Amino acid sequence: AGMANRLGCALAEKLAGIATVAGSYYGGENCAPSAPLNILAFHGTADPIVPYTGDDFQPSIPAWAADWAARNGCPGEAVEFFRQGNTTAERWEACKAGVSVQLYTVEGGGHHWPGLPGVGGINATDVIWEFLNEK
């Protein structure tokens, strides 16, 4: 996820978008994409490895998503568009070049891939495939 984020910052004009799960995002102040980029992220609020609320070295996950929305020229605030079980999703729309920024928050979720056997919940693989396939 962190690598996808860095690629988005450095190679936006070559990508349809990036999708991340439980990512760690350092160096946001150095992110200057050359074009707007579709962003999709999943993150659990109880991730013990990459805290949802951030730490001394990285932003909170909502702040990271909002930073991408600002880079993409998305006006206004995010709007919730999905709620199922312990997962909610919000997105910023009307961004430059028709891109969007979407953040799926898994309440109580840890550092794992949503939808895997034993993890349950929304299937991140299916959502990511549909998101990137539309772009």
C-alpha positions as CSV (number, residue, x, y, z in Angstrom):
1,A,0.0,0.0,0.0
2,G,2.8,2.4,0.9
3,M,4.5,1.6,-2.4
4,A,1.3,2.2,-4.4
5,N,0.9,5.6,-2.6
6,R,4.5,6.5,-3.6
7,L,3.9,5.4,-7.2
8,G,0.7,7.6,-7.2
9,C,2.7,10.6,-6.1
10,A,5.5,10.0,-8.7
11,L,3.7,8.5,-11.7
12,A,0.1,9.6,-11.6
13,E,0.0,10.4,-15.3
14,K,0.8,6.7,-16.0
15,L,-1.8,5.2,-13.7
16,A,-5.6,4.8,-13.8
17,G,-5.6,4.9,-10.0
18,I,-4.3,3.2,-6.9
19,A,-6.0,1.0,-4.3
20,T,-4.5,0.3,-0.9
21,V,-5.3,-1.9,2.1
22,A,-3.9,-1.2,5.6
23,G,-1.3,1.2,4.2
24,S,1.4,3.2,5.8
25,Y,1.9,6.6,4.2
26,Y,5.0,8.5,5.0
27,G,6.2,11.7,3.4
28,G,2.9,13.1,2.2
29,E,4.4,16.6,2.1
30,N,6.6,15.3,-0.7
31,C,3.7,14.1,-2.8
32,A,3.1,16.2,-5.9
33,P,1.4,14.1,-8.5
34,S,1.5,15.4,-12.1
35,A,-2.2,14.6,-12.7
36,P,-5.3,13.8,-10.7
37,L,-5.5,10.2,-9.7
38,N,-8.3,7.8,-8.6
39,I,-7.7,6.7,-5.0
40,L,-9.4,3.8,-3.1
41,A,-8.3,2.7,0.4
42,F,-9.4,0.2,3.1
43,H,-8.3,0.6,6.6
44,G,-9.3,-0.8,10.0
45,T,-9.8,1.4,13.0
46,A,-8.0,-1.1,15.3
47,D,-4.9,-1.7,13.1
48,P,-2.1,-2.3,15.6
49,I,0.6,-1.9,13.0
50,V,-0.5,1.2,11.1
51,P,-2.7,3.2,13.4
52,Y,-5.9,4.6,11.8
53,T,-5.4,7.7,13.9
54,G,-1.8,8.2,12.7
55,D,1.3,8.6,14.8
56,D,4.4,10.8,15.1
57,F,5.6,9.7,11.6
58,Q,2.5,9.4,9.5
59,P,-0.9,11.1,9.2
60,S,-4.2,9.6,10.2
61,I,-5.9,7.6,7.5
62,P,-8.8,10.1,7.1
63,A,-6.2,13.0,6.8
64,W,-4.3,11.0,4.2
65,A,-7.4,10.6,2.1
66,A,-8.4,14.2,2.5
67,D,-4.9,15.2,1.4
68,W,-5.4,13.2,-1.8
69,A,-8.8,14.8,-2.3
70,A,-7.1,18.3,-2.0
71,R,-4.4,17.3,-4.5
72,N,-7.1,16.1,-6.9
73,G,-9.0,19.3,-6.6
74,C,-12.1,17.7,-5.1
75,P,-14.4,20.4,-3.7
76,G,-16.2,20.1,-0.4
77,E,-16.2,17.3,2.1
78,A,-16.5,13.6,1.7
79,V,-19.9,12.0,1.6
80,E,-20.8,8.6,3.0
81,F,-22.0,6.3,0.2
82,F,-21.8,2.9,1.7
83,R,-22.6,1.2,5.0
84,Q,-22.7,-2.5,5.6
85,G,-21.9,-4.3,8.9
86,N,-18.8,-2.8,10.4
87,T,-17.7,-1.0,7.2
88,T,-18.6,2.5,6.0
89,A,-17.2,4.3,3.0
90,E,-17.0,7.9,2.1
91,R,-15.9,9.6,-1.1
92,W,-14.9,12.9,-2.5
93,E,-16.4,13.6,-6.0
94,A,-16.5,16.3,-8.7
95,C,-12.7,16.2,-8.6
96,K,-10.5,17.3,-11.5
97,A,-10.4,15.0,-14.5
98,G,-13.4,13.1,-13.1
99,V,-11.4,11.1,-10.5
100,S,-12.6,10.2,-7.0
101,V,-11.1,9.5,-3.6
102,Q,-12.8,6.7,-1.6
103,L,-12.0,5.6,1.9
104,Y,-13.5,2.4,3.3
105,T,-13.3,2.3,7.1
106,V,-13.6,-1.1,8.9
107,E,-14.7,-0.4,12.5
108,G,-12.7,-2.6,14.8
109,G,-10.7,-4.0,11.8
110,G,-7.1,-4.9,12.2
111,H,-4.1,-5.1,9.9
112,H,-5.7,-7.5,7.4
113,W,-7.4,-7.7,4.0
114,P,-11.2,-7.4,4.3
115,G,-13.1,-10.3,2.9
116,L,-10.5,-13.0,3.4
117,P,-11.7,-16.3,5.0
118,G,-11.7,-15.9,8.8
119,V,-11.8,-12.1,8.4
120,G,-15.2,-11.6,6.8
121,G,-16.9,-8.4,6.0
122,I,-16.8,-6.6,2.6
123,N,-14.6,-8.2,0.0
124,A,-11.8,-5.7,-0.7
125,T,-10.6,-7.7,-3.7
126,D,-14.0,-7.4,-5.5
127,V,-14.4,-3.7,-4.6
128,I,-10.8,-2.9,-5.8
129,W,-11.3,-4.8,-9.0
130,E,-14.6,-3.0,-9.8
131,F,-13.1,0.4,-8.9
132,L,-10.0,0.0,-11.1
133,N,-11.8,-1.7,-13.9
134,E,-14.2,1.2,-14.3
135,K,-11.2,3.6,-14.6
